Amino acid sequence: MSTRCWDYISKNRADFGVQRICRVLEASRANYYRHLATRPVPSARPRRSGP
């Protein structure tokens, strides 16, 4: 599955639920949740503001 598929599921899960979307797209829920667990997390460091 492409990242676009996982992004689609993330954006629409509140409306349709992960199980239903995965069934329609013939995607594995386990793979979706694995993708969420392994995607990069934004840095916890605060951004510098100005000089």
Secondary structure, DSSP 8 states (H G I E B T S, - for coil): --HHHHHHHHHHHHHH-HHHHHHHHT--HHHHHHHHHHS----SS------
